[in-house]
Amino acid sequence: MIRSRFLLILLIILTLLVSGCLPQSQELGTPTPTPTRRPTITSTITPTSTKVVEVDEALLRGLQIRFIHPWATEVQNELAAMVDQFNQTNKWGIHVIMESPGSAGLAAKTIWAEIDSGNVINVVAAPINLLLAIDEKEQLVTDLGPYIFSKNYGMTQDQIDDFNKVFWEEGIFHDKYYAIPAQRTITVMIYNISWAKDLGFATIPSTPEEFKVQVCSANMTQRRDTDVTNDGMGGWIVSTSSTTLLNWLDSFNASIQNQTGFRFNSVEVSDAFTYLFGLYKENCAWSGNSPQPYSYFAKRQTLVYTGQLQDVILQSLAMQREGSEDNWEIIPFPGIEGQPVLVSGFSYGVLESDPERDLAAWLFIRWLSEPAQQARLLKASGTYPLGSEVMTLMNEYTSEHPQWERAVNTIDELTSQPQDADWMVVSPVLEDAGWQLFNSQTKSDDIKKIIEEMDLLTVELSERYP
C-alpha cells in the first residue's frame, strides 16, 4: 500500500511539473530544519553587482507594468484600492495592472504559463522558492540589490534595518537580492486556556510529552460523558500541511536539508513521526469532518489545533458565534529544546523586461514596502508584522485582537522554512507522508518504510525540477 501510494503521488507531481507549476499550500503558508544563514544586514552591506540604475525618468510616464499576486477576499480588495492610489498619485505616471488569480497555486500556475508563452510579468508576490525556481530555469529574476542601494531610487538604511532580519535575509542568495518581504505569517497552536485549567493544567505545554498529557486528558473527558459520538474528539486536530509537519520535525530537532539536498531518513524524523502516530492511535489526535477547526475549538471539542496567525480573526468570530467565554491564546509548538516558530509567506520580486519597466516595478515595490502600506495589508490579513515601524500604526487593531498582539510581542524565535527551488516538489512529499501517518490502516512498522520512500521520491523529483 505504501509503495503504491508514493507512486501515485509521484505520478501526480510529475504531471504538474509537465504543466509548468505545482499547486502550493493555501496556508501562508509555515519549525523547520536549521536554515542556511543569510548575510547579516548591517550599515556596511552593499550589493556586489556593478549595475547602476540609470533610466530617463521621462520614459516612465504612462508606462504600464503587470503585477500578479496570490491574495483573495479582504486582502485582494485592500490591495486593489492601494494599486489604484499608486496609479493616481505616483509622480512618474506609472500605471500598474493588477491580476488576482485567487490563490497561491493559481498565481504560480499563471506565472509559469505566462513565462512559457513569452509574455512579460513585471512584479510578482510569490514564495521565495518559486522565485528561485524561475531563476534557476529561466534566469528571469532581477537582482534588486542595485535598486535597494541606489542613490536616487533606493531605500535608506533605517528602512532596511526596520525589516525583521529573518524576513529580509530570506530573499538573499549568493549576494543576489531576489526579493523583499511582502507578507509573512507564523504557524502556531491555538490553545484553550480555560478548558486546560478545568482539566487541571496550570501552564501551557512546552514539551512534546507535556502536550501529549494534555491532549490525551482532553480526549478522556469526552470518553467519560454519555455522548458516544464525541469519544474520538478533545485532543489535537490533525493537520498534514507542510508547515505543520515542519514545525513538528523542528520540535524534535530534525534537520532535513543539507548541502546536497533533502533527506528525511534520520532518527529525529523517525522520533517525530512515531510521536505523531502515537497521538493518533491513542485518540489524542483526531480528524474532523469539517475542514475548519474554529467551531470545534469554540465548543470544547478540541483543546488545541494548529493554525496561523491570521486565524485569530476567524477564531474570535467563532467564539462569539458559539457564545463561548473561554480564554484562549496563541502558543508556539512544544519542543525538546526551545520553541522556534516557523515563518512562511510571500515576497515581492521583479521579472526582467527592459530597464524602464524594471525600474517602474521597483518603484512600485518600494511604495508597497512603506510602513503605511504594510499596515493596510496587515489589518486586512492579520498576519505577522514585517518590522517594528508598522506596529506604530496598528493600535486600533491590537486593541480589537489581544491574542494577536500578545503573540506578536512574545513569539520572536522565528525560523525560515527551507529556501530552495526543490522545496516546491519536496513539500508535497512531506504532506503525503503526513496523510499516510494519520491513516487508520497504517501500522507502526510502516513508519520506517514511509520515511525511506520519502527519500527516494525526493531524489527523483529534485532531479526533474524545476
FISE-495825 format. One record per residue (C-alpha): residue number from 1; residue in one letter; x negated, y negated, z negated. Coordinates in nm, 2 decimals, always signed. Layout:
N
GUDREN   seq   type        x        y        z
GUDREN   NUM      a        X        Y        Z
...
This chain:
466
GUDREN   seq   type        x        y        z
GUDREN     1      m    +0.00    +0.00    +0.00
GUDREN     2      i    -0.28    -0.24    -0.09
GUDREN     3      r    -0.47    -0.19    +0.23
GUDREN     4      s    -0.17    -0.23    +0.45
GUDREN     5      r    -0.06    -0.54    +0.26
GUDREN     6      f    -0.40    -0.71    +0.32
GUDREN     7      l    -0.40    -0.60    +0.69
GUDREN     8      l    -0.06    -0.77    +0.72
GUDREN     9      i    -0.19    -1.09    +0.56
GUDREN    10      l    -0.49    -1.08    +0.79
GUDREN    11      l    -0.27    -1.05    +1.09
GUDREN    12      i    -0.06    -1.34    +0.98
GUDREN    13      i    -0.36    -1.57    +0.91
GUDREN    14      l    -0.53    -1.48    +1.23
GUDREN    15      t    -0.21    -1.56    +1.42
GUDREN    16      l    -0.21    -1.90    +1.25
GUDREN    17      l    -0.57    -1.96    +1.34
GUDREN    18      v    -0.50    -1.90    +1.70
GUDREN    19      s    -0.22    -2.15    +1.69
GUDREN    20      g    -0.46    -2.41    +1.55
GUDREN    21      c    -0.37    -2.45    +1.18
GUDREN    22      l    -0.29    -2.29    +0.85
GUDREN    23      p    +0.01    -2.39    +0.65
GUDREN    24      q    -0.10    -2.55    +0.33
GUDREN    25      s    +0.05    -2.52    -0.01
GUDREN    26      q    +0.32    -2.77    -0.07
GUDREN    27      e    +0.17    -2.84    -0.41
GUDREN    28      l    -0.08    -3.11    -0.43
GUDREN    29      g    -0.16    -2.90    -0.42
GUDREN    30      t    -0.49    -2.78    -0.77
GUDREN    31      p    -0.98    -2.49    -1.28
GUDREN    32      t    -1.20    -2.38    -1.02
GUDREN    33      p    -1.54    -2.24    -0.98
GUDREN    34      t    -1.81    -2.49    -1.06
GUDREN    35      p    -1.80    -2.73    -0.77
GUDREN    36      t    -2.11    -2.83    -0.58
GUDREN    37      r    -2.22    -3.17    -0.73
GUDREN    38      r    -2.20    -3.47    -0.50
GUDREN    39      p    -2.43    -3.77    -0.51
GUDREN    40      t    -2.38    -3.99    -0.82
GUDREN    41      i    -2.21    -4.32    -0.75
GUDREN    42      t    -2.44    -4.60    -0.87
GUDREN    43      s    -2.52    -4.95    -0.76
GUDREN    44      t    -2.82    -4.83    -0.56
GUDREN    45      i    -2.64    -4.58    -0.34
GUDREN    46      t    -2.64    -4.67    +0.03
GUDREN    47      p    -2.53    -4.49    +0.34
GUDREN    48      t    -2.81    -4.31    +0.53
GUDREN    49      s    -2.66    -4.40    +0.87
GUDREN    50      t    -2.82    -4.68    +1.06
GUDREN    51      k    -2.50    -4.77    +1.23
GUDREN    52      v    -2.40    -5.13    +1.19
GUDREN    53      v    -2.03    -5.23    +1.22
GUDREN    54      e    -2.03    -5.49    +1.49
GUDREN    55      v    -1.70    -5.55    +1.67
GUDREN    56      d    -1.55    -5.86    +1.83
GUDREN    57      e    -1.25    -5.92    +1.60
GUDREN    58      a    -1.06    -6.07    +1.89
GUDREN    59      l    -1.03    -5.72    +2.03
GUDREN    60      l    -0.84    -5.61    +1.72
GUDREN    61      r    -0.54    -5.83    +1.79
GUDREN    62      g    -0.24    -5.63    +1.89
GUDREN    63      l    -0.44    -5.31    +1.86
GUDREN    64      q    -0.22    -5.00    +1.78
GUDREN    65      i    -0.35    -4.72    +1.57
GUDREN    66      r    -0.18    -4.39    +1.47
GUDREN    67      f    -0.15    -4.27    +1.11
GUDREN    68      i    -0.04    -3.92    +1.02
GUDREN    69      h    +0.03    -3.83    +0.66
GUDREN    70      p    +0.19    -3.53    +0.47
GUDREN    71      w    +0.43    -3.71    +0.23
GUDREN    72      a    +0.80    -3.69    +0.23
GUDREN    73      t    +1.10    -3.83    +0.03
GUDREN    74      e    +1.02    -4.13    -0.21
GUDREN    75      v    +0.65    -4.14    -0.12
GUDREN    76      q    +0.73    -4.15    +0.25
GUDREN    77      n    +0.98    -4.43    +0.20
GUDREN    78      e    +0.75    -4.64    +0.00
GUDREN    79      l    +0.46    -4.58    +0.24
GUDREN    80      a    +0.69    -4.69    +0.53
GUDREN    81      a    +0.75    -5.02    +0.35
GUDREN    82      m    +0.38    -5.06    +0.29
GUDREN    83      v    +0.29    -5.00    +0.65
GUDREN    84      d    +0.55    -5.25    +0.76
GUDREN    85      q    +0.40    -5.50    +0.52
GUDREN    86      f    +0.05    -5.44    +0.65
GUDREN    87      n    +0.17    -5.48    +1.01
GUDREN    88      q    +0.33    -5.81    +0.94
GUDREN    89      t    +0.06    -5.96    +0.72
GUDREN    90      n    -0.29    -5.84    +0.82
GUDREN    91      k    -0.49    -6.12    +0.97
GUDREN    92      w    -0.63    -5.92    +1.26
GUDREN    93      g    -0.29    -5.84    +1.41
GUDREN    94      i    -0.35    -5.46    +1.38
GUDREN    95      h    -0.03    -5.25    +1.42
GUDREN    96      v    -0.01    -4.91    +1.25
GUDREN    97      i    +0.22    -4.65    +1.39
GUDREN    98      m    +0.31    -4.41    +1.11
GUDREN    99      e    +0.40    -4.04    +1.17
GUDREN   100      s    +0.55    -3.82    +0.90
GUDREN   101      p    +0.58    -3.45    +0.99
GUDREN   102      g    +0.73    -3.38    +0.65
GUDREN   103      s    +0.47    -3.17    +0.46
GUDREN   104      a    +0.11    -3.09    +0.43
GUDREN   105      g    +0.14    -2.78    +0.65
GUDREN   106      l    +0.33    -2.96    +0.92
GUDREN   107      a    +0.09    -3.25    +0.91
GUDREN   108      a    -0.21    -3.01    +0.96
GUDREN   109      k    -0.03    -2.84    +1.25
GUDREN   110      t    +0.05    -3.18    +1.41
GUDREN   111      i    -0.31    -3.29    +1.37
GUDREN   112      w    -0.46    -2.98    +1.53
GUDREN   113      a    -0.21    -2.98    +1.81
GUDREN   114      e    -0.29    -3.35    +1.90
GUDREN   115      i    -0.66    -3.28    +1.89
GUDREN   116      d    -0.62    -2.98    +2.12
GUDREN   117      s    -0.42    -3.19    +2.36
GUDREN   118      g    -0.68    -3.46    +2.36
GUDREN   119      n    -0.45    -3.72    +2.20
GUDREN   120      v    -0.61    -3.98    +1.97
GUDREN   121      i    -0.52    -3.99    +1.60
GUDREN   122      n    -0.69    -4.27    +1.41
GUDREN   123      v    -0.61    -4.23    +1.04
GUDREN   124      v    -0.51    -3.91    +0.86
GUDREN   125      a    -0.42    -3.84    +0.50
GUDREN   126      a    -0.53    -3.48    +0.45
GUDREN   127      p    -0.71    -3.24    +0.22
GUDREN   128      i    -1.09    -3.27    +0.24
GUDREN   129      n    -1.11    -2.91    +0.35
GUDREN   130      l    -0.91    -2.99    +0.66
GUDREN   131      l    -1.13    -3.29    +0.75
GUDREN   132      l    -1.44    -3.06    +0.71
GUDREN   133      a    -1.28    -2.80    +0.94
GUDREN   134      i    -1.20    -3.06    +1.20
GUDREN   135      d    -1.56    -3.20    +1.19
GUDREN   136      e    -1.71    -2.85    +1.20
GUDREN   137      k    -1.51    -2.76    +1.51
GUDREN   138      e    -1.47    -3.09    +1.69
GUDREN   139      q    -1.72    -3.33    +1.54
GUDREN   140      l    -1.45    -3.59    +1.52
GUDREN   141      v    -1.46    -3.73    +1.17
GUDREN   142      t    -1.61    -4.07    +1.14
GUDREN   143      d    -1.87    -4.14    +0.88
GUDREN   144      l    -1.71    -4.41    +0.66
GUDREN   145      g    -2.04    -4.50    +0.49
GUDREN   146      p    -2.13    -4.79    +0.73
GUDREN   147      y    -1.78    -4.93    +0.67
GUDREN   148      i    -1.77    -4.88    +0.30
GUDREN   149      f    -2.11    -5.07    +0.26
GUDREN   150      s    -2.05    -5.32    +0.55
GUDREN   151      k    -2.14    -5.67    +0.45
GUDREN   152      n    -1.83    -5.80    +0.64
GUDREN   153      y    -1.58    -5.53    +0.60
GUDREN   154      g    -1.69    -5.31    +0.31
GUDREN   155      m    -1.59    -5.26    -0.05
GUDREN   156      t    -1.75    -5.43    -0.34
GUDREN   157      q    -1.95    -5.21    -0.59
GUDREN   158      d    -1.69    -5.28    -0.85
GUDREN   159      q    -1.42    -5.14    -0.62
GUDREN   160      i    -1.62    -4.83    -0.55
GUDREN   161      d    -1.70    -4.78    -0.92
GUDREN   162      d    -1.34    -4.81    -1.02
GUDREN   163      f    -1.25    -4.48    -0.84
GUDREN   164      n    -1.27    -4.18    -1.06
GUDREN   165      k    -1.61    -4.04    -0.98
GUDREN   166      v    -1.49    -3.68    -0.93
GUDREN   167      f    -1.24    -3.80    -0.67
GUDREN   168      w    -1.49    -4.03    -0.49
GUDREN   169      e    -1.76    -3.77    -0.47
GUDREN   170      e    -1.53    -3.51    -0.32
GUDREN   171      g    -1.55    -3.69    +0.02
GUDREN   172      i    -1.93    -3.70    +0.04
GUDREN   173      f    -2.12    -3.42    +0.21
GUDREN   174      h    -2.49    -3.44    +0.30
GUDREN   175      d    -2.47    -3.82    +0.26
GUDREN   176      k    -2.18    -3.85    +0.51
GUDREN   177      y    -1.87    -4.02    +0.38
GUDREN   178      y    -1.59    -3.80    +0.52
GUDREN   179      a    -1.31    -3.97    +0.34
GUDREN   180      i    -1.20    -4.18    +0.04
GUDREN   181      p    -0.93    -4.08    -0.21
GUDREN   182      a    -0.57    -4.13    -0.12
GUDREN   183      q    -0.38    -3.93    -0.38
GUDREN   184      r    -0.47    -3.68    -0.65
GUDREN   185      t    -0.28    -3.46    -0.89
GUDREN   186      i    -0.38    -3.21    -1.16
GUDREN   187      t    -0.25    -2.86    -1.22
GUDREN   188      v    -0.13    -2.83    -1.58
GUDREN   189      m    +0.10    -2.64    -1.82
GUDREN   190      i    +0.44    -2.79    -1.92
GUDREN   191      y    +0.49    -2.68    -2.28
GUDREN   192      n    +0.79    -2.69    -2.52
GUDREN   193      i    +0.65    -2.81    -2.85
GUDREN   194      s    +0.99    -2.79    -3.03
GUDREN   195      w    +1.05    -2.43    -2.94
GUDREN   196      a    +0.69    -2.34    -3.02
GUDREN   197      k    +0.74    -2.48    -3.37
GUDREN   198      d    +1.06    -2.29    -3.41
GUDREN   199      l    +0.86    -1.98    -3.32
GUDREN   200      g    +0.61    -2.06    -3.59
GUDREN   201      f    +0.33    -2.22    -3.39
GUDREN   202      a    +0.20    -2.55    -3.51
GUDREN   203      t    -0.07    -2.60    -3.24
GUDREN   204      i    -0.08    -2.57    -2.86
GUDREN   205      p    -0.26    -2.26    -2.73
GUDREN   206      s    -0.62    -2.34    -2.64
GUDREN   207      t    -0.75    -1.99    -2.56
GUDREN   208      p    -0.60    -1.71    -2.34
GUDREN   209      e    -0.54    -1.50    -2.65
GUDREN   210      e    -0.35    -1.77    -2.83
GUDREN   211      f    -0.15    -1.83    -2.51
GUDREN   212      k    -0.06    -1.46    -2.49
GUDREN   213      v    +0.06    -1.45    -2.85
GUDREN   214      q    +0.29    -1.75    -2.80
GUDREN   215      v    +0.45    -1.64    -2.47
GUDREN   216      c    +0.49    -1.29    -2.59
GUDREN   217      s    +0.66    -1.42    -2.91
GUDREN   218      a    +0.90    -1.63    -2.69
GUDREN   219      n    +0.99    -1.32    -2.49
GUDREN   220      m    +1.06    -1.13    -2.81
GUDREN   221      t    +1.32    -1.38    -2.93
GUDREN   222      q    +1.51    -1.32    -2.61
GUDREN   223      r    +1.50    -0.95    -2.66
GUDREN   224      r    +1.64    -0.98    -3.02
GUDREN   225      d    +1.96    -1.16    -2.92
GUDREN   226      t    +2.27    -0.99    -2.79
GUDREN   227      d    +2.23    -1.11    -2.43
GUDREN   228      v    +2.06    -0.83    -2.24
GUDREN   229      t    +2.03    -1.04    -1.92
GUDREN   230      n    +1.76    -1.26    -2.07
GUDREN   231      d    +1.54    -0.98    -2.20
GUDREN   232      g    +1.27    -1.05    -1.94
GUDREN   233      m    +1.26    -1.43    -2.00
GUDREN   234      g    +1.10    -1.65    -2.25
GUDREN   235      g    +0.73    -1.63    -2.15
GUDREN   236      w    +0.53    -1.80    -1.88
GUDREN   237      i    +0.69    -1.82    -1.54
GUDREN   238      v    +0.47    -1.65    -1.28
GUDREN   239      s    +0.30    -1.87    -1.02
GUDREN   240      t    +0.09    -1.74    -0.74
GUDREN   241      s    -0.02    -2.07    -0.59
GUDREN   242      s    -0.39    -2.10    -0.52
GUDREN   243      t    -0.42    -2.39    -0.76
GUDREN   244      t    -0.26    -2.19    -1.05
GUDREN   245      l    -0.47    -1.89    -0.98
GUDREN   246      l    -0.79    -2.10    -0.95
GUDREN   247      n    -0.71    -2.25    -1.29
GUDREN   248      w    -0.68    -1.91    -1.44
GUDREN   249      l    -1.00    -1.80    -1.29
GUDREN   250      d    -1.17    -2.10    -1.43
GUDREN   251      s    -1.02    -2.02    -1.77
GUDREN   252      f    -1.23    -1.70    -1.76
GUDREN   253      n    -1.54    -1.88    -1.63
GUDREN   254      a    -1.51    -1.71    -1.29
GUDREN   255      s    -1.72    -1.86    -1.01
GUDREN   256      i    -1.60    -1.76    -0.67
GUDREN   257      q    -1.82    -1.98    -0.45
GUDREN   258      n    -2.19    -1.96    -0.39
GUDREN   259      q    -2.44    -2.08    -0.13
GUDREN   260      t    -2.33    -1.81    +0.12
GUDREN   261      g    -1.96    -1.83    +0.09
GUDREN   262      f    -1.68    -1.69    -0.13
GUDREN   263      r    -1.70    -1.38    -0.35
GUDREN   264      f    -1.43    -1.25    -0.58
GUDREN   265      n    -1.58    -0.92    -0.69
GUDREN   266      s    -1.71    -1.02    -1.04
GUDREN   267      v    -1.65    -0.92    -1.40
GUDREN   268      e    -1.49    -1.26    -1.47
GUDREN   269      v    -1.24    -1.24    -1.18
GUDREN   270      s    -1.16    -0.88    -1.30
GUDREN   271      d    -1.11    -1.00    -1.65
GUDREN   272      a    -0.88    -1.28    -1.54
GUDREN   273      f    -0.67    -1.06    -1.32
GUDREN   274      t    -0.65    -0.79    -1.59
GUDREN   275      y    -0.53    -1.05    -1.83
GUDREN   276      l    -0.26    -1.19    -1.60
GUDREN   277      f    -0.15    -0.84    -1.51
GUDREN   278      g    -0.11    -0.76    -1.88
GUDREN   279      l    +0.11    -1.06    -1.93
GUDREN   280      y    +0.34    -0.95    -1.66
GUDREN   281      k    +0.35    -0.58    -1.76
GUDREN   282      e    +0.42    -0.67    -2.12
GUDREN   283      n    +0.71    -0.90    -2.02
GUDREN   284      c    +0.52    -1.21    -2.15
GUDREN   285      a    +0.53    -1.35    -1.79
GUDREN   286      w    +0.82    -1.33    -1.56
GUDREN   287      s    +0.95    -1.43    -1.22
GUDREN   288      g    +1.27    -1.64    -1.20
GUDREN   289      n    +1.54    -1.62    -0.93
GUDREN   290      s    +1.52    -1.99    -0.88
GUDREN   291      p    +1.20    -2.14    -0.73
GUDREN   292      q    +1.23    -2.44    -0.96
GUDREN   293      p    +1.14    -2.39    -1.33
GUDREN   294      y    +1.30    -2.71    -1.46
GUDREN   295      s    +1.63    -2.57    -1.58
GUDREN   296      y    +1.47    -2.26    -1.72
GUDREN   297      f    +1.25    -2.48    -1.93
GUDREN   298      a    +1.53    -2.71    -2.05
GUDREN   299      k    +1.74    -2.41    -2.15
GUDREN   300      r    +1.45    -2.25    -2.35
GUDREN   301      q    +1.43    -1.96    -2.11
GUDREN   302      t    +1.05    -2.03    -2.07
GUDREN   303      l    +0.82    -2.16    -2.33
GUDREN   304      v    +0.57    -2.28    -2.07
GUDREN   305      y    +0.53    -2.30    -1.70
GUDREN   306      t    +0.26    -2.41    -1.45
GUDREN   307      g    +0.32    -2.73    -1.27
GUDREN   308      q    +0.16    -3.05    -1.15
GUDREN   309      l    +0.16    -3.40    -1.30
GUDREN   310      q    +0.44    -3.52    -1.07
GUDREN   311      d    +0.67    -3.25    -1.23
GUDREN   312      v    +0.71    -3.49    -1.53
GUDREN   313      i    +0.98    -3.68    -1.34
GUDREN   314      l    +1.18    -3.38    -1.24
GUDREN   315      q    +1.14    -3.21    -1.58
GUDREN   316      s    +1.26    -3.53    -1.76
GUDREN   317      l    +1.57    -3.53    -1.54
GUDREN   318      a    +1.64    -3.16    -1.61
GUDREN   319      m    +1.62    -3.22    -1.99
GUDREN   320      q    +1.87    -3.50    -1.96
GUDREN   321      r    +2.10    -3.29    -1.74
GUDREN   322      e    +2.09    -2.99    -1.98
GUDREN   323      g    +2.13    -3.21    -2.29
GUDREN   324      s    +1.80    -3.09    -2.44
GUDREN   325      e    +1.63    -3.30    -2.71
GUDREN   326      d    +1.32    -3.07    -2.73
GUDREN   327      n    +0.98    -3.24    -2.74
GUDREN   328      w    +0.75    -3.12    -2.47
GUDREN   329      e    +0.41    -3.21    -2.34
GUDREN   330      i    +0.16    -3.17    -2.05
GUDREN   331      i    -0.13    -2.95    -2.16
GUDREN   332      p    -0.44    -2.80    -1.99
GUDREN   333      f    -0.47    -2.43    -1.92
GUDREN   334      p    -0.62    -2.23    -2.21
GUDREN   335      g    -0.98    -2.14    -2.16
GUDREN   336      i    -1.25    -1.92    -2.30
GUDREN   337      e    -1.49    -2.22    -2.31
GUDREN   338      g    -1.33    -2.56    -2.27
GUDREN   339      q    -1.03    -2.66    -2.08
GUDREN   340      p    -1.12    -2.82    -1.75
GUDREN   341      v    -0.83    -2.92    -1.53
GUDREN   342      l    -0.81    -2.86    -1.15
GUDREN   343      v    -0.77    -3.16    -0.92
GUDREN   344      s    -0.62    -3.14    -0.57
GUDREN   345      g    -0.48    -3.38    -0.32
GUDREN   346      f    -0.53    -3.59    -0.01
GUDREN   347      s    -0.79    -3.83    +0.12
GUDREN   348      y    -0.79    -4.09    +0.40
GUDREN   349      g    -1.01    -4.01    +0.69
GUDREN   350      v    -1.08    -4.16    +1.03
GUDREN   351      l    -1.10    -3.96    +1.35
GUDREN   352      e    -1.33    -4.12    +1.61
GUDREN   353      s    -1.20    -4.30    +1.91
GUDREN   354      d    -1.36    -4.64    +2.01
GUDREN   355      p    -1.54    -4.90    +1.79
GUDREN   356      e    -1.24    -5.13    +1.78
GUDREN   357      r    -0.99    -4.87    +1.67
GUDREN   358      d    -1.23    -4.71    +1.42
GUDREN   359      l    -1.27    -5.05    +1.25
GUDREN   360      a    -0.90    -5.11    +1.26
GUDREN   361      a    -0.84    -4.77    +1.10
GUDREN   362      w    -1.10    -4.85    +0.83
GUDREN   363      l    -0.94    -5.19    +0.76
GUDREN   364      f    -0.60    -5.02    +0.71
GUDREN   365      i    -0.75    -4.76    +0.47
GUDREN   366      r    -0.93    -5.03    +0.28
GUDREN   367      w    -0.60    -5.21    +0.23
GUDREN   368      l    -0.43    -4.89    +0.12
GUDREN   369      s    -0.70    -4.84    -0.14
GUDREN   370      e    -0.64    -5.17    -0.32
GUDREN   371      p    -0.50    -5.12    -0.67
GUDREN   372      a    -0.17    -5.29    -0.58
GUDREN   373      q    -0.11    -5.03    -0.30
GUDREN   374      q    -0.23    -4.74    -0.52
GUDREN   375      a    +0.02    -4.85    -0.78
GUDREN   376      r    +0.31    -4.84    -0.53
GUDREN   377      l    +0.23    -4.48    -0.42
GUDREN   378      l    +0.16    -4.38    -0.78
GUDREN   379      k    +0.50    -4.50    -0.90
GUDREN   380      a    +0.67    -4.32    -0.61
GUDREN   381      s    +0.49    -3.99    -0.67
GUDREN   382      g    +0.40    -3.96    -1.04
GUDREN   383      t    +0.06    -3.82    -0.95
GUDREN   384      y    -0.28    -3.90    -1.12
GUDREN   385      p    -0.43    -4.25    -1.10
GUDREN   386      l    -0.73    -4.28    -0.87
GUDREN   387      g    -0.91    -4.53    -1.10
GUDREN   388      s    -0.86    -4.75    -1.41
GUDREN   389      e    -0.76    -5.07    -1.24
GUDREN   390      v    -0.43    -4.93    -1.11
GUDREN   391      m    -0.33    -4.85    -1.47
GUDREN   392      t    -0.30    -5.22    -1.54
GUDREN   393      l    -0.01    -5.22    -1.30
GUDREN   394      m    +0.17    -4.92    -1.45
GUDREN   395      n    +0.30    -5.05    -1.78
GUDREN   396      e    +0.67    -5.01    -1.70
GUDREN   397      y    +0.61    -4.66    -1.55
GUDREN   398      t    +0.42    -4.54    -1.86
GUDREN   399      s    +0.69    -4.66    -2.09
GUDREN   400      e    +0.95    -4.46    -1.90
GUDREN   401      h    +0.74    -4.15    -1.87
GUDREN   402      p    +0.55    -4.10    -2.20
GUDREN   403      q    +0.44    -3.74    -2.12
GUDREN   404      w    +0.28    -3.87    -1.80
GUDREN   405      e    +0.10    -4.14    -1.99
GUDREN   406      r    -0.03    -3.91    -2.26
GUDREN   407      a    -0.15    -3.66    -2.00
GUDREN   408      v    -0.34    -3.93    -1.80
GUDREN   409      n    -0.50    -4.06    -2.12
GUDREN   410      t    -0.60    -3.73    -2.27
GUDREN   411      i    -0.68    -3.50    -1.98
GUDREN   412      d    -1.00    -3.61    -1.83
GUDREN   413      e    -1.22    -3.30    -1.80
GUDREN   414      l    -1.15    -3.28    -1.42
GUDREN   415      t    -1.30    -3.04    -1.17
GUDREN   416      s    -1.25    -3.00    -0.80
GUDREN   417      q    -1.12    -2.71    -0.61
GUDREN   418      p    -1.37    -2.56    -0.35
GUDREN   419      q    -1.46    -2.83    -0.09
GUDREN   420      d    -1.53    -2.61    +0.21
GUDREN   421      a    -1.37    -2.57    +0.55
GUDREN   422      d    -1.33    -2.20    +0.49
GUDREN   423      w    -1.11    -2.26    +0.19
GUDREN   424      m    -0.83    -2.32    +0.44
GUDREN   425      v    -0.82    -1.95    +0.50
GUDREN   426      v    -0.96    -1.82    +0.17
GUDREN   427      s    -0.69    -1.98    -0.04
GUDREN   428      p    -0.41    -1.77    +0.12
GUDREN   429      v    -0.61    -1.46    +0.04
GUDREN   430      l    -0.61    -1.56    -0.33
GUDREN   431      e    -0.23    -1.63    -0.32
GUDREN   432      d    -0.16    -1.29    -0.16
GUDREN   433      a    -0.37    -1.13    -0.43
GUDREN   434      g    -0.15    -1.30    -0.68
GUDREN   435      w    +0.16    -1.16    -0.51
GUDREN   436      q    +0.01    -0.82    -0.54
GUDREN   437      l    -0.09    -0.87    -0.90
GUDREN   438      f    +0.27    -0.96    -1.01
GUDREN   439      n    +0.43    -0.68    -0.81
GUDREN   440      s    +0.62    -0.43    -1.01
GUDREN   441      q    +0.47    -0.14    -0.81
GUDREN   442      t    +0.11    -0.25    -0.89
GUDREN   443      k    -0.08    -0.04    -1.14
GUDREN   444      s    -0.38    -0.14    -1.35
GUDREN   445      d    -0.61    +0.08    -1.14
GUDREN   446      d    -0.51    -0.12    -0.83
GUDREN   447      i    -0.68    -0.44    -0.96
GUDREN   448      k    -1.03    -0.33    -0.86
GUDREN   449      k    -0.90    -0.24    -0.51
GUDREN   450      i    -0.73    -0.57    -0.47
GUDREN   451      i    -1.04    -0.76    -0.55
GUDREN   452      e    -1.25    -0.55    -0.31
GUDREN   453      e    -1.01    -0.61    -0.03
GUDREN   454      m    -1.01    -0.99    -0.11
GUDREN   455      d    -1.39    -1.00    -0.04
GUDREN   456      l    -1.35    -0.80    +0.28
GUDREN   457      l    -1.08    -1.03    +0.41
GUDREN   458      t    -1.26    -1.34    +0.30
GUDREN   459      v    -1.57    -1.25    +0.51
GUDREN   460      e    -1.35    -1.16    +0.81
GUDREN   461      l    -1.16    -1.48    +0.80
GUDREN   462      s    -1.46    -1.71    +0.73
GUDREN   463      e    -1.63    -1.58    +1.04
GUDREN   464      r    -1.33    -1.68    +1.25
GUDREN   465      y    -1.26    -2.02    +1.10
GUDREN   466      p    -1.25    -2.30    +1.20
